[in-house]
Amino acid sequence: MFPEHNQRQLVTTARIAGIWYLLMAISGILGFMIFHPQVYVSADPQKTLANLIDNESLARTRLLLEFGIIVSQALTAVWFFKLFRKINDWAAWAVGIWGMVNSVVIIISAISMGTAIDIAGSSQNVEDKLILIELLTDLSSNAWRVGGLFFGLWLIPLGYIITSSKRMPLWLGRTLIIGGIGYLLSTTISYSGIEFPPAKYLTIPATIGEFWMIGYLLIFGIRPLKESPSN
């Protein structure tokens, strides 16, 4: 009776974690991939300033989506810790802490965006605005790029928990580990000055693993302890 009750609780926790993870993915896709390029134009502070002034509501929507990423990332990290702490304590702590670091990194980006909106609407002269807007746009962009280190790091213990416990598909865990390493390599190569265009593909396994993880959490939750299939 008690194992069945505990399993039901774990499945519920897993599905809640899946909901937070899904919300993080949705807010990330909408914010970073769809709305961001409509407001912040790389290497063109004049165009970015015009967007911030003429489309302030769009810029604020982008900022609110960044808030969505921050909150959902933090809640995902907390629920993963709750889900996995009795399965592998140290790895659960690593997932929780490194997941929170992801939120802090994105907070830096959100602060930059909020400041850029304020500066765009201020009474400063245009030349000063352009300098500051370019600085803040680069700061936001680099927060995301450097954040790739922890976007990758938190996937590695997450994948390890899965591969070692077999409470989820073995290849899901392996894909997350490969994806985490891919993020670390991609970020390092990006800042090393090495011209290596294929580096942008190194994060593909992470994307596959994260969406697989979301789907598994929402549909299946987590396997009972007694079920330990080899694949």
FENZIWO-V468035 format. One record per residue. N is the residue number from 1. RES is the residue in one letter. PHI is phi in whole degrees, 0 to 359 (none if undefined). PSI is psi in whole degrees, 0 to 359 (* if undefined). NEAR is the number of other ideal C-beta (glycine too) atoms within 8 Angstrom. Layout:
n:N res:RES phi:PHI psi:PSI near:NEAR
n:N res:RES phi:PHI psi:PSI near:NEAR
This chain:
n:1 res:M phi:none psi:311 near:4
n:2 res:F phi:294 psi:317 near:5
n:3 res:P phi:301 psi:321 near:8
n:4 res:E phi:294 psi:320 near:7
n:5 res:H phi:296 psi:315 near:8
n:6 res:N phi:298 psi:321 near:8
n:7 res:Q phi:295 psi:319 near:10
n:8 res:R phi:298 psi:320 near:8
n:9 res:Q phi:296 psi:318 near:8
n:10 res:L phi:296 psi:319 near:11
n:11 res:V phi:297 psi:318 near:10
n:12 res:T phi:298 psi:315 near:9
n:13 res:T phi:299 psi:318 near:11
n:14 res:A phi:298 psi:318 near:12
n:15 res:R phi:290 psi:324 near:11
n:16 res:I phi:295 psi:318 near:9
n:17 res:A phi:301 psi:321 near:14
n:18 res:G phi:296 psi:323 near:15
n:19 res:I phi:296 psi:313 near:9
n:20 res:W phi:298 psi:319 near:12
n:21 res:Y phi:296 psi:319 near:14
n:22 res:L phi:296 psi:317 near:10
n:23 res:L phi:297 psi:323 near:10
n:24 res:M phi:296 psi:317 near:13
n:25 res:A phi:296 psi:316 near:11
n:26 res:I phi:296 psi:312 near:8
n:27 res:S phi:294 psi:327 near:13
n:28 res:G phi:291 psi:316 near:10
n:29 res:I phi:296 psi:312 near:9
n:30 res:L phi:295 psi:313 near:10
n:31 res:G phi:287 psi:304 near:14
n:32 res:F phi:281 psi:322 near:10
n:33 res:M phi:265 psi:330 near:8
n:34 res:I phi:256 psi:304 near:9
n:35 res:F phi:281 psi:324 near:12
n:36 res:H phi:304 psi:310 near:10
n:37 res:P phi:293 psi:343 near:8
n:38 res:Q phi:282 psi:344 near:9
n:39 res:V phi:247 psi:307 near:13
n:40 res:Y phi:259 psi:114 near:12
n:41 res:V phi:256 psi:117 near:9
n:42 res:S phi:301 psi:133 near:6
n:43 res:A phi:63 psi:19 near:3
n:44 res:D phi:221 psi:75 near:7
n:45 res:P phi:297 psi:331 near:10
n:46 res:Q phi:294 psi:316 near:7
n:47 res:K phi:293 psi:319 near:8
n:48 res:T phi:298 psi:316 near:15
n:49 res:L phi:299 psi:317 near:13
n:50 res:A phi:299 psi:319 near:8
n:51 res:N phi:296 psi:319 near:14
n:52 res:L phi:294 psi:327 near:15
n:53 res:I phi:278 psi:312 near:9
n:54 res:D phi:280 psi:333 near:6
n:55 res:N phi:233 psi:54 near:10
n:56 res:E phi:300 psi:322 near:11
n:57 res:S phi:297 psi:323 near:6
n:58 res:L phi:294 psi:318 near:11
n:59 res:A phi:297 psi:321 near:15
n:60 res:R phi:288 psi:327 near:9
n:61 res:T phi:297 psi:318 near:9
n:62 res:R phi:300 psi:317 near:15
n:63 res:L phi:295 psi:318 near:12
n:64 res:L phi:295 psi:325 near:8
n:65 res:L phi:294 psi:327 near:12
n:66 res:E phi:296 psi:321 near:14
n:67 res:F phi:301 psi:319 near:9
n:68 res:G phi:300 psi:319 near:12
n:69 res:I phi:296 psi:314 near:14
n:70 res:I phi:301 psi:310 near:12
n:71 res:V phi:292 psi:314 near:9
n:72 res:S phi:292 psi:326 near:13
n:73 res:Q phi:296 psi:316 near:13
n:74 res:A phi:297 psi:316 near:11
n:75 res:L phi:292 psi:325 near:9
n:76 res:T phi:298 psi:316 near:13
n:77 res:A phi:299 psi:316 near:17
n:78 res:V phi:296 psi:316 near:9
n:79 res:W phi:288 psi:330 near:12
n:80 res:F phi:294 psi:319 near:14
n:81 res:F phi:299 psi:315 near:12
n:82 res:K phi:299 psi:322 near:9
n:83 res:L phi:289 psi:320 near:13
n:84 res:F phi:254 psi:355 near:12
n:85 res:R phi:297 psi:330 near:9
n:86 res:K phi:271 psi:353 near:4
n:87 res:I phi:268 psi:315 near:9
n:88 res:N phi:206 psi:99 near:10
n:89 res:D phi:298 psi:309 near:7
n:90 res:W phi:294 psi:322 near:6
n:91 res:A phi:291 psi:324 near:13
n:92 res:A phi:296 psi:320 near:16
n:93 res:W phi:298 psi:317 near:10
n:94 res:A phi:299 psi:315 near:11
n:95 res:V phi:299 psi:314 near:16
n:96 res:G phi:296 psi:313 near:12
n:97 res:I phi:292 psi:312 near:9
n:98 res:W phi:292 psi:330 near:13
n:99 res:G phi:294 psi:322 near:14
n:100 res:M phi:293 psi:323 near:10
n:101 res:V phi:300 psi:322 near:11
n:102 res:N phi:305 psi:316 near:14
n:103 res:S phi:298 psi:318 near:13
n:104 res:V phi:297 psi:319 near:8
n:105 res:V phi:300 psi:316 near:13
n:106 res:I phi:288 psi:334 near:15
n:107 res:I phi:300 psi:320 near:9
n:108 res:I phi:301 psi:317 near:11
n:109 res:S phi:297 psi:317 near:13
n:110 res:A phi:295 psi:320 near:12
n:111 res:I phi:299 psi:318 near:8
n:112 res:S phi:298 psi:317 near:13
n:113 res:M phi:294 psi:315 near:15
n:114 res:G phi:299 psi:319 near:9
n:115 res:T phi:294 psi:320 near:9
n:116 res:A phi:299 psi:319 near:16
n:117 res:I phi:297 psi:317 near:13
n:118 res:D phi:296 psi:317 near:8
n:119 res:I phi:294 psi:320 near:12
n:120 res:A phi:300 psi:326 near:13
n:121 res:G phi:266 psi:6 near:8
n:122 res:S phi:276 psi:178 near:7
n:123 res:S phi:265 psi:10 near:2
n:124 res:Q phi:295 psi:159 near:8
n:125 res:N phi:288 psi:159 near:5
n:126 res:V phi:299 psi:321 near:7
n:127 res:E phi:299 psi:316 near:6
n:128 res:D phi:294 psi:320 near:8
n:129 res:K phi:301 psi:315 near:13
n:130 res:L phi:298 psi:318 near:11
n:131 res:I phi:298 psi:313 near:9
n:132 res:L phi:291 psi:320 near:11
n:133 res:I phi:297 psi:318 near:15
n:134 res:E phi:296 psi:317 near:10
n:135 res:L phi:299 psi:314 near:8
n:136 res:L phi:291 psi:323 near:13
n:137 res:T phi:296 psi:317 near:14
n:138 res:D phi:293 psi:322 near:8
n:139 res:L phi:297 psi:316 near:11
n:140 res:S phi:298 psi:314 near:14
n:141 res:S phi:297 psi:317 near:10
n:142 res:N phi:286 psi:333 near:8
n:143 res:A phi:299 psi:316 near:13
n:144 res:W phi:293 psi:318 near:12
n:145 res:R phi:293 psi:312 near:10
n:146 res:V phi:293 psi:327 near:10
n:147 res:G phi:301 psi:341 near:11
n:148 res:G phi:305 psi:333 near:14
n:149 res:L phi:299 psi:312 near:10
n:150 res:F phi:275 psi:337 near:11
n:151 res:F phi:299 psi:328 near:11
n:152 res:G phi:276 psi:316 near:17
n:153 res:L phi:302 psi:319 near:13
n:154 res:W phi:288 psi:340 near:16
n:155 res:L phi:285 psi:334 near:16
n:156 res:I phi:291 psi:307 near:12
n:157 res:P phi:295 psi:330 near:12
n:158 res:L phi:298 psi:314 near:15
n:159 res:G phi:295 psi:323 near:18
n:160 res:Y phi:296 psi:318 near:12
n:161 res:I phi:303 psi:317 near:16
n:162 res:I phi:292 psi:314 near:15
n:163 res:T phi:291 psi:326 near:11
n:164 res:S phi:278 psi:329 near:9
n:165 res:S phi:265 psi:336 near:9
n:166 res:K phi:57 psi:31 near:12
n:167 res:R phi:276 psi:354 near:9
n:168 res:M phi:219 psi:171 near:12
n:169 res:P phi:304 psi:136 near:9
n:170 res:L phi:303 psi:317 near:11
n:171 res:W phi:286 psi:342 near:7
n:172 res:L phi:295 psi:313 near:14
n:173 res:G phi:298 psi:316 near:16
n:174 res:R phi:296 psi:320 near:10
n:175 res:T phi:297 psi:320 near:13
n:176 res:L phi:295 psi:319 near:17
n:177 res:I phi:296 psi:313 near:13
n:178 res:I phi:300 psi:317 near:12
n:179 res:G phi:296 psi:320 near:19
n:180 res:G phi:297 psi:316 near:16
n:181 res:I phi:296 psi:322 near:10
n:182 res:G phi:300 psi:319 near:14
n:183 res:Y phi:298 psi:316 near:17
n:184 res:L phi:299 psi:315 near:12
n:185 res:L phi:294 psi:315 near:10
n:186 res:S phi:299 psi:315 near:14
n:187 res:T phi:294 psi:317 near:13
n:188 res:T phi:297 psi:315 near:8
n:189 res:I phi:297 psi:320 near:11
n:190 res:S phi:302 psi:322 near:9
n:191 res:Y phi:263 psi:357 near:8
n:192 res:S phi:278 psi:346 near:6
n:193 res:G phi:86 psi:3 near:3
n:194 res:I phi:278 psi:132 near:5
n:195 res:E phi:277 psi:105 near:3
n:196 res:F phi:216 psi:80 near:6
n:197 res:P phi:309 psi:323 near:5
n:198 res:P phi:297 psi:349 near:6
n:199 res:A phi:301 psi:332 near:10
n:200 res:K phi:293 psi:342 near:7
n:201 res:Y phi:272 psi:352 near:6
n:202 res:L phi:293 psi:340 near:12
n:203 res:T phi:268 psi:358 near:12
n:204 res:I phi:301 psi:315 near:9
n:205 res:P phi:302 psi:326 near:11
n:206 res:A phi:296 psi:317 near:16
n:207 res:T phi:298 psi:315 near:9
n:208 res:I phi:299 psi:312 near:10
n:209 res:G phi:297 psi:320 near:15
n:210 res:E phi:291 psi:318 near:13
n:211 res:F phi:290 psi:326 near:9
n:212 res:W phi:298 psi:316 near:11
n:213 res:M phi:299 psi:315 near:14
n:214 res:I phi:302 psi:312 near:12
n:215 res:G phi:299 psi:317 near:9
n:216 res:Y phi:294 psi:316 near:12
n:217 res:L phi:300 psi:315 near:14
n:218 res:L phi:288 psi:322 near:9
n:219 res:I phi:273 psi:311 near:6
n:220 res:F phi:253 psi:332 near:7
n:221 res:G phi:83 psi:260 near:10
n:222 res:I phi:207 psi:145 near:10
n:223 res:R phi:289 psi:150 near:9
n:224 res:P phi:296 psi:156 near:6
n:225 res:L phi:301 psi:326 near:8
n:226 res:K phi:289 psi:340 near:4
n:227 res:E phi:269 psi:110 near:7
n:228 res:S phi:228 psi:66 near:7
n:229 res:P phi:295 psi:157 near:6
n:230 res:S phi:282 psi:343 near:5
n:231 res:N phi:207 psi:* near:5
